[in-house]
Amino acid sequence: MLSIAISGDDNLMLTGNQVRDARGAALVIERTRDAAVLSNLFAGTMPTNAIRLQDGSAGGLIAGNVVLTGDRSGIVVRNGGHLTLVRNNVVWQRDGGGIALILSDCAEVSGNLVIDNEQKGIEVRQSLGAQVTDNTILSNHSAGIWVSQQAAGAETL
């Protein structure tokens, strides 16, 4: 399997799946409203991110997933993600980072276990109104939480 790609579908729910050794990003969700990615397992070799919520997706929920090994960040919300919740996931031993918010706003990252990744544990970059709370971040090989390129006056909790 190369990857699972979903575009422009509202109220989508992807739950209880196992994805192993994807040849691309394991899951790409773009231009959606109220997508839920719940209690899935992403494991094995992956040359890029396991879960991507991107390109104007709003109201997403990424919760209870386990992301093991692979390259780059395990969970990424980017390019116009709005009001996304990333909660209670495990991201372990990625060759990149754990969780990244990039060019997204009003996202919450909470209750996650981010452990032993080669780069940052949680990254917030160019994202307004981000909240990073109550996560357990252990043994990552770069910063536990990295906040950069925020606009002047941007509020980050």
C-alpha positions as CSV (number, residue, x, y, z in Angstrom):
1,M,0.0,0.0,0.0
2,L,1.3,3.5,-0.9
3,S,-1.1,5.4,1.5
4,I,-4.7,6.1,2.4
5,A,-5.7,9.5,1.0
6,I,-9.0,11.3,1.7
7,S,-9.9,14.6,0.2
8,G,-13.0,16.8,0.6
9,D,-15.1,14.4,2.7
10,D,-16.9,15.8,5.7
11,N,-17.7,13.9,8.9
12,L,-15.3,11.1,8.1
13,M,-14.4,8.5,10.8
14,L,-11.4,6.2,10.5
15,T,-11.2,3.9,13.5
16,G,-9.6,0.6,14.6
17,N,-7.3,0.1,11.6
18,Q,-3.8,-1.2,11.4
19,V,-1.5,0.2,8.7
20,R,2.0,-1.3,8.4
21,D,4.9,-0.5,6.1
22,A,3.2,2.2,4.0
23,R,5.3,3.3,1.0
24,G,4.2,6.9,1.5
25,A,2.4,8.9,4.1
26,A,0.2,6.3,5.8
27,L,-2.8,8.6,6.0
28,V,-3.4,11.9,4.3
29,I,-6.6,13.8,5.0
30,E,-7.1,17.1,3.2
31,R,-9.9,19.7,2.7
32,T,-12.2,18.0,5.2
33,R,-14.5,19.1,8.0
34,D,-14.9,17.2,11.2
35,A,-12.7,14.2,10.3
36,A,-12.0,11.8,13.2
37,V,-9.0,9.4,13.2
38,L,-9.4,7.2,16.3
39,S,-7.7,4.2,17.8
40,N,-5.6,3.2,14.8
41,L,-2.1,1.6,14.7
42,F,0.5,2.9,12.3
43,A,3.7,0.8,12.4
44,G,6.8,-0.3,10.5
45,T,8.7,1.5,7.7
46,M,7.2,4.7,6.4
47,P,9.3,7.1,4.3
48,T,7.3,10.1,5.6
49,N,4.6,11.1,8.1
50,A,2.1,8.6,9.4
51,I,-0.9,10.9,9.8
52,R,-1.3,14.2,7.9
53,L,-4.3,16.5,8.4
54,Q,-3.8,19.3,5.9
55,D,-4.8,21.9,3.3
56,G,-7.7,23.6,5.0
57,S,-9.1,20.7,7.1
58,A,-11.2,22.0,10.0
59,G,-12.5,20.5,13.2
60,G,-10.3,17.4,13.0
61,L,-9.9,14.9,15.9
62,I,-6.8,12.7,16.0
63,A,-7.1,10.6,19.2
64,G,-6.0,7.3,20.7
65,N,-3.7,6.3,17.8
66,V,-0.4,4.5,18.1
67,V,2.4,5.5,15.7
68,L,5.5,3.4,15.9
69,T,8.7,3.9,13.9
70,G,9.1,5.4,10.4
71,D,10.5,8.6,9.1
72,R,9.7,12.3,9.7
73,S,7.0,13.4,12.2
74,G,4.4,10.9,13.2
75,I,1.4,13.3,13.3
76,V,1.3,16.5,11.3
77,V,-1.4,19.2,11.1
78,R,-0.4,21.7,8.5
79,N,-1.3,24.2,5.8
80,G,-4.5,25.7,7.1
81,G,-5.6,23.1,9.7
82,H,-8.1,24.8,11.9
83,L,-9.6,23.8,15.3
84,T,-7.8,20.4,15.4
85,L,-7.5,18.3,18.5
86,V,-4.6,15.9,18.8
87,R,-5.2,13.9,22.0
88,N,-4.1,10.8,23.8
89,N,-1.9,9.4,21.0
90,V,1.4,7.5,21.4
91,V,4.2,8.5,19.0
92,W,7.3,6.4,19.5
93,Q,10.7,6.0,17.9
94,R,10.3,8.0,14.7
95,D,13.3,9.0,12.7
96,G,11.9,12.5,12.7
97,G,9.8,14.2,15.3
98,G,6.7,13.3,17.2
99,I,3.8,15.8,16.6
100,A,4.0,18.9,14.4
101,L,1.6,21.9,14.0
102,I,2.7,23.9,11.0
103,L,0.8,26.9,9.5
104,S,-2.4,25.9,11.4
105,D,-4.5,27.7,14.0
106,C,-6.5,27.1,17.1
107,A,-5.1,23.5,17.5
108,E,-4.8,21.7,20.8
109,V,-2.2,19.0,21.5
110,S,-2.9,17.3,24.8
111,G,-2.5,14.0,26.7
112,N,-0.1,12.5,24.2
113,L,2.9,10.2,24.9
114,V,5.8,11.3,22.7
115,I,8.9,9.2,23.3
116,D,12.3,8.4,21.8
117,N,12.0,10.3,18.5
118,E,15.1,11.4,16.6
119,Q,14.0,15.0,16.4
120,K,11.6,17.3,18.3
121,G,8.9,15.9,20.5
122,I,6.2,18.5,19.7
123,E,6.7,21.3,17.2
124,V,4.6,24.4,16.8
125,R,5.6,26.6,13.8
126,Q,3.7,29.5,12.3
127,S,0.5,28.5,14.1
128,L,-1.8,30.9,15.9
129,G,-3.7,30.1,19.1
130,A,-2.0,26.7,19.7
131,Q,-2.3,25.0,23.0
132,V,0.1,22.3,24.1
133,T,-0.9,20.8,27.5
134,D,-0.6,17.7,29.7
135,N,1.7,15.7,27.3
136,T,4.4,13.3,28.4
137,I,7.5,13.9,26.3
138,L,10.5,11.6,27.0
139,S,13.9,10.9,25.5
140,N,13.5,12.7,22.2
141,H,16.8,13.6,20.7
142,S,16.1,17.3,20.2
143,A,13.8,19.8,22.0
144,G,10.9,18.4,23.9
145,I,8.6,21.3,22.7
146,W,9.8,23.6,19.9
147,V,7.9,26.8,19.2
148,S,9.2,28.9,16.2
149,Q,8.4,31.4,13.5
150,Q,5.3,32.6,15.4
151,A,3.8,35.9,14.2
152,A,4.3,38.9,16.5
153,G,1.6,38.8,19.2
154,A,0.7,35.2,18.5
155,E,-0.7,33.5,21.6
156,T,0.7,30.0,22.3
157,L,-0.2,28.2,25.5
